[in-house]
Amino acid sequence: MADKAFASQGDLEEKTITFEALADGLYAYTAEGDPNSGIIVGDDSVMVVDTQATPVMAQGVIDRIRSVTDKPIDYVVLSHYHAVRVLGASAYGAKHIIASRDTHDLIVERGQQDYESEVGRFPRLFQSVETVPGLTWPNLIFEKSLTLHLGKREVQILQLGRGHTKGDTVVWLPKEKVLFAGDLVEFGATPYTGDAYLKEWPETLARLCALQPEKLVPGRGAALKTAQEVEEGIAGTQAFLTEMYQSVAQGVADGKPLKDIYSETFTRLEPTFGSWVIFEHCMPFDVSRAYDEASGVDDPRIWTAERDIEMWRSLERD
């Protein structure tokens, strides 16, 4: 594992974008394991769930929206605070940028550090980063749940529990049984857990399952279009989280150093999950957070660009 390119700096190949209808007026914008966006077309306006990383990247979403409707994009929902999800928001000209209270607080606490960190990790996803006007600030902040009606269409914006971050938000269409899950669920893509609450994430997934979604847009990976696919996507995410955390926690209990735990956990998970998108990118961050949580560090430490590089060098170099 020596001399591995840092994070996704070696991933420069453009991905094929898919824009597909899940139900009347509900769409998934996906790109071979890159961050997804969701689109909800109401009677008079449009809602976008997650914005892409820059205004230039967001234009790809806007172009697809304009291929199906000319209604104004009045709402943007932030599933969480990570830069790769939110910094394209200015492109939409939305009246309302919606986030949970916990997501707002994370932007205050660590939004700038996350911005600087993620630009270094994902150069391809931050095309024309100079067009980002600054941090994205929500102007409609909710506690636990918010229900909106886009005309006759009911949209529930829910904070079901901590997992990928403490502010995770999903968007649920109860009539259509379509769920936009953010990074709480991945499909064929490795969960990033550097800012996670690993012991709580499975409980949050259980609450998500209780909604009984029949279609689901994960944070990364293809849209899941049957109840069976939804079940498989959630189960796969759960399996990765459980096996990764158990491996790390056992190493901590045995008094092993982080570097040894990382090597053992990587070797254990690679046969099952190594083909998933960004596996090698995520694993050092994932194991580092799991090590902290298993060691009693309840809240994730802030990732800075400097901490990123220091961690990577300590784990990936022989």
C-alpha positions in Angstrom: 0.0 0.0 0.0 3.0 2.3 -0.2 3.2 5.4 -2.5 -0.6 5.3 -3.2 -1.9 8.5 -4.7 -3.4 10.7 -2.0 -7.2 10.4 -1.8 -8.7 10.8 -5.3 -5.9 12.9 -6.8 -5.3 10.0 -9.3 -9.0 9.8 -10.3 -9.1 12.2 -13.2 -11.3 10.3 -15.7 -14.6 11.9 -16.6 -17.7 9.9 -15.6 -20.8 9.2 -17.6 -23.8 11.1 -16.3 -27.2 9.5 -16.0 -30.5 11.5 -15.6 -33.5 9.2 -15.1 -37.0 9.5 -13.9 -38.0 7.6 -10.8 -41.6 8.7 -10.9 -43.6 11.5 -12.4 -41.5 14.7 -11.7 -38.9 12.8 -9.6 -35.4 12.4 -11.0 -31.9 11.0 -10.1 -28.7 12.7 -11.4 -25.9 10.1 -11.0 -22.4 9.7 -12.5 -20.7 6.3 -12.0 -20.1 6.7 -8.2 -19.6 10.5 -8.2 -21.9 12.4 -5.8 -25.5 12.3 -6.7 -28.2 15.0 -6.9 -32.0 14.6 -6.7 -34.6 16.6 -8.5 -38.3 17.1 -7.4 -40.6 19.0 -9.7 -43.6 20.4 -8.0 -46.6 22.2 -9.5 -44.9 25.6 -9.6 -41.3 25.1 -8.6 -38.4 22.7 -8.4 -36.4 21.3 -5.5 -32.8 20.1 -5.8 -31.3 17.7 -3.2 -27.5 18.3 -3.1 -25.9 20.7 -5.4 -22.6 19.3 -6.7 -19.2 20.8 -5.7 -19.0 24.0 -7.8 -21.4 26.2 -9.7 -19.8 24.9 -12.9 -20.5 21.3 -11.9 -24.0 22.3 -10.9 -24.7 23.6 -14.4 -24.8 19.9 -15.5 -27.7 19.4 -13.1 -29.4 22.6 -14.2 -29.1 21.6 -17.9 -30.9 18.3 -17.2 -33.6 20.0 -15.2 -34.2 22.4 -18.1 -34.6 19.4 -20.4 -37.8 18.5 -18.5 -39.2 21.7 -17.0 -38.8 25.5 -17.1 -40.2 26.0 -13.6 -38.0 28.0 -11.2 -35.6 26.2 -8.9 -36.9 27.6 -5.6 -35.5 25.1 -3.1 -32.1 23.5 -2.5 -31.8 20.9 0.3 -28.4 20.1 1.8 -28.3 16.5 2.9 -25.2 17.4 5.1 -22.4 19.9 5.1 -19.6 18.4 3.0 -18.2 20.7 0.4 -18.6 18.3 -2.4 -22.3 18.3 -1.8 -23.0 22.0 -1.2 -20.6 24.5 -2.8 -22.5 24.5 -6.1 -25.6 26.0 -4.5 -25.1 29.5 -5.8 -25.7 28.4 -9.4 -29.4 27.6 -8.8 -30.6 31.0 -7.6 -32.8 29.3 -5.1 -35.0 31.3 -2.7 -34.6 28.7 0.0 -31.5 26.7 1.0 -32.6 24.2 3.6 -30.6 22.4 6.2 -30.9 20.8 9.6 -29.8 22.8 12.6 -26.9 20.3 13.1 -25.8 20.8 9.6 -25.8 24.6 10.0 -23.8 24.2 13.2 -21.2 22.0 11.4 -20.8 24.7 8.7 -20.1 27.2 11.4 -17.7 25.0 13.2 -15.8 23.4 10.4 -17.1 24.4 7.0 -14.1 26.3 5.9 -11.7 23.5 6.9 -13.8 21.0 5.1 -13.8 23.1 2.0 -10.0 23.3 1.9 -9.7 19.7 2.8 -12.1 18.3 0.1 -10.6 20.5 -2.7 -7.3 18.7 -2.1 -8.9 15.3 -2.0 -11.1 15.5 -5.1 -9.5 17.7 -7.8 -11.7 16.4 -10.6 -15.0 17.1 -8.7 -14.0 20.7 -8.0 -13.8 21.9 -11.6 -13.6 25.7 -11.8 -13.3 25.9 -8.0 -12.6 29.6 -8.4 -16.3 30.1 -9.2 -17.3 29.1 -5.7 -18.3 32.3 -3.9 -17.7 30.9 -0.5 -19.4 28.7 2.0 -23.0 27.8 1.3 -25.2 29.1 4.1 -28.8 27.7 4.7 -31.5 30.3 5.1 -34.2 27.8 6.2 -33.1 25.8 9.1 -35.3 23.1 10.7 -35.2 20.9 13.8 -35.8 17.2 13.1 -38.4 17.5 10.4 -39.9 19.9 7.9 -42.9 19.3 5.6 -43.3 21.4 2.4 -46.0 21.2 -0.3 -44.8 22.0 -3.8 -48.4 22.5 -4.9 -50.1 19.2 -4.4 -46.8 17.3 -3.9 -45.9 16.6 -0.3 -42.2 16.6 0.5 -40.9 15.6 4.0 -37.4 16.7 4.9 -36.3 14.5 7.8 -33.3 14.2 10.2 -33.6 10.5 11.3 -30.4 10.3 13.3 -26.7 10.6 13.2 -24.6 8.5 10.8 -22.5 9.9 8.0 -22.5 13.2 10.0 -24.5 14.5 12.9 -26.7 16.5 10.6 -27.7 14.0 8.0 -31.0 14.8 6.2 -33.1 12.7 3.9 -35.9 13.8 1.6 -39.0 11.6 1.5 -41.9 11.6 -0.9 -44.5 9.6 1.1 -47.0 9.2 -1.7 -44.5 8.1 -4.3 -42.4 6.2 -1.7 -39.2 7.7 -3.1 -36.3 8.5 -0.8 -33.3 10.7 -1.4 -30.9 9.4 1.2 -27.7 11.4 0.9 -24.6 9.6 2.1 -26.4 7.6 4.7 -26.7 5.0 2.0 -24.2 4.2 -0.8 -24.5 1.6 -3.6 -21.4 0.1 -5.0 -19.5 2.9 -3.4 -17.5 3.0 -0.2 -19.1 4.9 2.7 -17.0 7.8 3.9 -17.0 7.7 7.7 -14.4 10.3 8.6 -17.1 12.5 10.2 -19.4 9.7 11.2 -21.1 8.3 14.3 -20.4 4.7 13.6 -22.3 3.1 16.5 -25.4 5.2 15.7 -25.4 4.9 12.0 -27.1 1.4 11.9 -29.9 2.7 14.1 -30.4 5.6 11.7 -30.5 3.1 8.8 -33.2 1.1 10.7 -35.4 4.3 10.9 -34.8 4.9 7.2 -36.0 1.3 6.5 -39.1 1.9 8.6 -40.2 4.4 5.9 -40.4 1.4 3.5 -39.0 3.2 0.5 -39.7 1.5 -2.8 -37.1 3.7 -4.7 -34.0 5.3 -3.3 -31.3 7.7 -4.5 -28.1 7.0 -2.6 -25.3 9.5 -2.0 -23.2 7.7 -4.6 -24.0 4.9 -7.0 -26.9 4.1 -9.3 -30.5 4.9 -8.3 -32.3 1.9 -6.7 -35.6 1.4 -8.4 -37.2 -1.6 -6.7 -37.9 -2.4 -3.1 -35.4 -5.3 -3.4 -32.7 -3.0 -4.7 -33.3 -0.6 -1.9 -33.0 -3.4 0.6 -29.7 -4.6 -1.0 -28.3 -1.0 -1.0 -29.1 -0.5 2.7 -27.8 -3.9 3.6 -24.5 -3.4 1.7 -23.9 -0.1 3.5 -24.7 -1.7 6.8 -22.4 -4.6 6.1 -19.4 -2.3 5.4 -20.0 -0.2 8.4 -20.4 -3.2 10.7 -17.4 -5.1 9.5 -15.1 -2.1 9.4 -16.0 -0.9 12.9 -15.8 -4.3 14.4 -12.4 -4.9 13.0 -11.1 -1.5 14.3 -12.7 -1.9 17.7 -11.1 -5.3 18.1 -7.7 -3.9 17.3 -8.3 -1.1 19.8 -9.3 -3.6 22.5 -6.2 -5.6 21.8 -4.0 -2.5 22.2 -2.7 -2.4 18.7 -1.4 0.8 17.1 -3.5 2.6 14.4 -1.2 1.7 11.6 -1.4 -2.0 12.3 -5.2 -1.8 12.7 -5.5 0.0 9.4 -3.4 -2.6 7.6 -5.4 -5.5 9.1 -8.8 -3.9 8.4 -7.9 -3.0 4.8 -6.8 -6.6 4.2 -10.0 -7.9 5.8 -12.4 -5.7 3.9 -10.7 -5.6 0.5 -12.0 -9.0 -0.8 -15.6 -8.0 -0.3 -15.5 -4.2 -0.8 -12.3 -3.4 -2.7 -14.1 -3.0 -6.0 -16.4 -0.3 -4.6 -15.9 3.2 -5.8 -13.4 5.3 -3.7 -12.5 2.3 -1.5 -8.8 3.2 -1.3 -9.7 6.9 -0.9 -12.0 6.3 2.1 -10.3 3.6 4.1 -7.6 5.7 5.8 -10.2 8.3 6.8 -12.7 5.6 7.8 -10.4 3.6 10.0 -9.0 6.8 11.6 -12.5 7.8 12.7 -13.4 4.3 13.8 -10.2 4.2 15.9 -11.1 7.5 17.6 -14.7 6.4 18.3 -13.6 3.0 19.6 -11.1 4.8 21.8 -13.8 7.0 23.3 -13.6 10.1 21.1 -17.3 10.7 20.8 -17.4 13.6 18.2 -15.3 13.5 15.0 -12.2 15.6 15.0 -12.0 18.3 12.3 -10.2 17.3 9.1 -7.9 20.0 7.8 -5.9 19.8 4.6 -2.8 19.4 6.8 -4.3 16.7 8.9 -5.4 14.9 5.8 -1.8 14.7 4.5 -0.3 13.8 7.8 -2.8 11.0 8.3 -2.3 9.6 4.8 1.4 9.6 5.1 1.4 7.8 8.5 -0.9 5.0 7.2 0.0 4.6 3.6 3.8 4.7 3.8 5.9 1.7 4.8 
